Amino acid sequence: MKDFEALKAMADLLAGPEAPNDSAEAEARRFLPLVRLDRLSSAVVDRHGRPLHADGLFAEDRDVLAAIARDLVAGPDRGPFVLSWTDPGGLDMPVAFARAPAAADWRLPPAARQALSAPGAFAVLLTAGAWQAEGALEEAAAAYGLTAAQGRLVAALARTGDLRQAAEAAGVTYATARTLAAEAMARMGVRKLTALITRLVTHAFGALPADHRADDALADLWGLTPRQAALALAVAQGASRQEAARAVGISEASAKKALQDVFLAAGVTNAQALARKVADAMSLSALVQATGGDIGASSEGREPLAFAMRPDGRAVAFSDYGPREARPVLIVHTNFSNRHAPSRLVEALQRAGYRPFAVDRPGFGFSDSAAEAEDPAEVAVEDLAAVMRRLRVDQADLVVRGGFRFVRRLVDARPALVGRVVMTSVPPQGQTTRRRASFYFVLQSLTHSQPHLIREAARLSGRLFPVSDIRRHVLDALKGSPVDVAAMEDPRNFSDYWRGLRMFSTGRIDGYVQEQLAQARAAPLTALPDAADWTIMTGDQDAMFDPAEAEAWWSALLPGARIQRIPGAGRMLVFSHPETVVAALNGQVARQAA
């Protein structure tokens, strides 16, 4: 009963006073996709199927658009759906369709949004087409550090679905194509060309929800049985036919026959072509399922996304903001967010001669989770070492916004990697905020008092965080700190803050859950021998944690650290006082010189 009441209190707080308190309705809300809007092709048509707006693939072939629109507009009035469309010339693509009222919550490209609000607008059509967007696959390949030749080959492979055709398109021999493909798979940590294609196309699209039922989507789209859909998904994600058969509990001979039927239904001739179509279908079906909420616009187009690979093939996402010749500074993200760094802080660091970069810790953002038996802090340390090797960086200063256990493990395990450290309003470990009416207090209380509820609480918070409500929760938590409220009312700052939280809305909560569980089970932290290269920054207007108590706690743990309380600042120092944070980092230079 106590557990139920704790989760219900969180749901009530998240839902807000005007929202219906209906647990069934809350459960029906799904995690949401984050979409690269520039990777969508969209069209808006009137009730006769005539286009009011078309871009991308729809703009390139108006005849195809007209044929699709006529059929769908004349069809029965039913909810948003995805279908597989094949024109007489053989073009085959998944298309999402919704009439105007049902598409009102879709986050569309600006021109499509404007057309949808125009008189006469009747319906919207979308196709993912990330693999056809100019430069999309090449950009995804570059994020994994592929060479130009490897990138051209794998992009051509994702577009054609056939290695021989890809070799011809890339201007290389088939033997060279096989070599380049093998090198690309090794670098990307996959064993099959199908997994390579799925990974490329999916990353070019954005981020799919963690709870997305892709097998259901494939069954609906191509009329597959549940078993056929499960086989198609397994093969597209890199399983061999034998592995896929074992996964669904049938013989390899039965799997062979079932996959032949899948190829026929999907209109493809091999597993590579199937992988591309599965990735597109998954993307579009996620959009349709999200129409009860908000289709979020992914910020990855604004972030220099790149990946390093762990020895086991799992990916580590990072952003290097440059410039390369400057002194590197790692911006350590909070326990609630991911690597997306405040843009004003990035610019202030760059102006001062630094090279900021940020890394998604395990299970955050686009970084793969740590294995269940692994300590996430230890994995995060090795992830950082891999990223620094990729960047050819021997040592980095740190601006720490959270993740202190990772930072402490880093200092203990790899001290040579760490230069100067500036901590900005990092809450004392194990203490909860003074704002007892805030969402953050409820979540922290559950973490400390009932750690077995951490995952369910995180899932609930991720599901019930629409864009329209997150501002309310943030401002409520910051009441009593005018400078913090002003910082979060600034559109640019709030956009940066929200970008850091968006992965929660896709269901990527493993990083948060693993870190909180590790913290709940860990022994108390011990003091560093010497923290002379550290600066602890607090704000005298911090409404969530008492700055004097925080300073006392951190001073005991970090003897010799410089304590700097900033007048007129609160918790959101990196947003409201980025130049002051940089000055603190520079102050460490002066201390070292002295």
C-alpha positions, 0 to 999 in steps of 0.5 A: 500500500505504501508503494502504491501511495508513493507512485500515486502521489508522483502521478498526481503531482506530474499530472497537475491540478487540471489533468484527469487523474485516471491511471488507465489513461496515464498508462495508455500514454506512450513514450514518444519518438524524437524526430529529425524533422529534416528527415521527414517527407510531408504533404498536406492535401485538401479533401479532394486529395489536391496538395496544399504543400509537399516536400521531400519525396512527395515533392519529387513525384507529384503523381505518386502523391496524387495517387496516394492522396486520392485513395486515402482521402476517399477511404473510410474516416479512421484513425492515423495509420501506416500503410505500405504504398507501391506505385506502378513504377515499383516505388515502395514506401511506408506512408503515415496518414492522418486527417487534420484533427488527428494530426494536430499533435504531430510535430511537423516541418514548419511549412507543413504545419503552416499548410495544415492550419490553412483553410481547406487543409484536410489530411497529412501524409508523412514518410520517413525516408531518412535514407533518401534525405540528402547527406543523412546516411553519410552524416550517420556514418561519420558519427561512427568515425567511418572513413569517407570510403566506408561512409559512401559504401554503407550509405549506398548499401542502406539506399540500395539494400544490395552490396553489389549495387552499393559497390557500383554506386560507390564506384568500387569493385565488389571485392573492395566493397566487401572489405569496406563493409567488413571494416565498417561493421567492425568499427560500428560494433555489429556482426551483420550488414542488416544490423548496420543498415538498421542502425544507420537508418534509425539514427538518421531518423532520430530516436525511437521509443523504448517501448515501441512494439515494432513487431506489431507494426510490421504485422499491420503494415505487411499483413504478417503473422506475429511469428513472421513479424518477429522473424523480420525484426530479428533479422533486421536487427542483425540476427542470423537465420538460425538465431532468429529461428531459435528466438521465436521457437521454430526450426531453421527450415521453418524460419527459411520458409517464413522469411521467404514469405516476409520478403515477398510481403515486403517487396524485397529480395534480401535481408539487407533491403528488408532491414532498411524497410523495417527501420522506416516502418518502425519510425513511421509506426512510432509517429502514428502511435504518438498522436495521443501526445506530442511527436518531439523534434529531435535536437540531434541536428544541432548536436555534433553527435558521434560514437565511440565503441566499447569492446563488446560492440555497444555504443558510447555517444558524445558531442565534441563542440571544438575547436580541436586545437583548444584545451579540452573541457568535459561537461558532465551532465546531471543525473536527470539529463544527457550530454546536451550542454547549455549552449551559452556555457559552450560558447563561453568556454569556446571564447575563453580558449577551451574545447568543450565536449560531453559524453552520454554516460551508460544508458543515457541519451544514445549511449548503450546501457551498462550490463546488469552486473556492471557498475555504471560508474566504472563503465562510464570511466572506460567510456570516457577513456574510449572517447578521449582516445577517439578525440586524441585527448590525454587530459581534460578539465571538468565542469561537473553538473551532476554524476559525482560518483562517476567523477569520483571513480574517474579520479580514483581509477584514471587520475591522469585523465583529469585536470582542473574540476569545477562543480556547479551546484551539485546536490550533496549525495543522498540529500533531498531538495527542500522543495517538498511540493516539487516533482524532484522532491518526490522522485528523490524521496523515492530513490532514497527511501524505496529504491525498489520503486526507482524504475517504475517512478522513472517510467512514470515520469518519462510517460507523463512529461509532455512538453506543455507541462515540463516548464511548470514543473521546472519553475515550481521547483525553482520558486524562491530563486528569482534568478533561476526562474528568470533563467528558465523563462529565457527561451534559449535556456529552457530549450537547452534544458529541455533538450537534455531531458528529452530522452526520458520521453522516449523511455531511455531511463536505464542510465538514471535507474542504474545510477540511482540503484548503485548510489542507494546500494553503495558505501558512503563516499570517502574524502579525497586526499587533496582537492586543491584543483577543485572549485565548488560553486553554489548560489546564494539564491538556491531555493532547492538546497541550502548553500551553506549545508551543501558547502559544508558537506562538499568541503568535508569530502573535498579537502582543499577545494576552493569554495565560491558562493556566487551572489545573485545566483541560484542552482542554474549557474550554468544557464544564468552565469556561464561566464562566472563558471568559466572564470572559476575554471580560469581561476584554477589556472591562476592557483596552479601558476601560483 
